[in-house]
Amino acid sequence: MAQFTTLGQTQEINTKIDSILSTQASMQAIGLIGKTVTFTTDQGTSTGTVSALSWSGTSPQLSIDVPGGGTVTAGLSQVTLIK
């Protein structure tokens, strides 16, 4: 019986850690609005200004305005430099 209790507690801790990480990623993304970032895509590396945020599940997605008038959506893991 003790093993089931420990398993349940471990699962609860994992859920709370996931929630903390999601909140941290959201706060980090909010701080990027208006910043110039360099990011990678399948087409290579680009630079632009973060103009908005959206969420895909629990992951923030950045809307990045790039030179030439386009907007690209990228995840935090794609950002390589913040200016």
C-alpha positions as CSV (number, residue, x, y, z in Angstrom):
1,M,0.0,0.0,0.0
2,A,2.9,2.4,0.8
3,Q,4.2,2.0,-2.8
4,F,0.9,3.2,-4.2
5,T,1.0,6.2,-2.0
6,T,4.5,7.0,-3.0
7,L,3.6,6.6,-6.7
8,G,0.7,8.9,-6.3
9,Q,2.8,11.5,-4.6
10,T,5.5,11.3,-7.3
11,Q,2.9,11.8,-10.0
12,E,1.5,14.8,-8.1
13,I,5.0,16.3,-7.9
14,N,5.6,15.8,-11.6
15,T,2.3,17.6,-12.4
16,K,3.3,20.5,-10.2
17,I,6.7,20.8,-11.8
18,D,5.1,20.8,-15.3
19,S,2.9,23.6,-14.2
20,I,5.8,25.6,-12.8
21,L,7.8,25.1,-16.0
22,S,4.8,26.2,-18.1
23,T,4.4,29.4,-16.0
24,Q,8.1,30.2,-16.3
25,A,8.0,29.8,-20.1
26,S,5.0,32.1,-20.3
27,M,6.6,34.8,-18.1
28,Q,9.8,34.5,-20.2
29,A,7.8,34.9,-23.4
30,I,5.9,37.9,-22.2
31,G,9.2,39.7,-21.5
32,L,10.2,39.2,-25.1
33,I,7.4,41.4,-26.6
34,G,9.0,44.4,-28.3
35,K,12.5,42.8,-28.3
36,T,14.5,41.9,-31.3
37,V,15.4,38.2,-31.5
38,T,17.3,35.9,-33.7
39,F,15.7,32.6,-34.2
40,T,16.0,29.4,-36.3
41,T,13.5,27.8,-38.7
42,D,13.7,25.1,-41.3
43,Q,14.7,27.8,-43.7
44,G,17.6,29.0,-41.6
45,T,18.3,31.8,-39.2
46,S,16.3,35.1,-39.1
47,T,16.0,38.2,-37.0
48,G,12.8,40.1,-36.2
49,T,10.8,41.9,-33.5
50,V,8.4,39.9,-31.2
51,S,5.0,41.5,-31.7
52,A,2.6,39.1,-30.0
53,L,2.2,35.8,-28.1
54,S,-0.1,32.8,-28.5
55,W,-0.2,29.4,-26.8
56,S,-0.1,26.0,-28.4
57,G,-1.1,23.8,-25.5
58,T,1.1,24.9,-22.7
59,S,3.9,26.2,-24.9
60,P,4.1,29.9,-25.8
61,Q,4.5,30.8,-29.5
62,L,6.0,34.1,-30.5
63,S,4.7,36.1,-33.5
64,I,7.9,37.7,-34.9
65,D,7.7,40.6,-37.4
66,V,10.6,40.1,-39.9
67,P,12.1,42.6,-42.3
68,G,10.0,42.8,-45.5
69,G,6.7,42.9,-43.7
70,G,6.1,39.2,-42.9
71,T,5.3,37.6,-39.6
72,V,6.8,34.3,-38.5
73,T,5.6,32.1,-35.6
74,A,8.3,30.5,-33.5
75,G,8.6,28.7,-30.2
76,L,10.9,29.8,-27.4
77,S,13.3,26.9,-28.1
78,Q,13.9,28.4,-31.6
79,V,15.2,31.7,-30.2
80,T,19.0,31.8,-30.2
81,L,19.7,35.5,-29.3
82,I,17.8,38.3,-27.6
83,K,18.9,41.9,-28.3
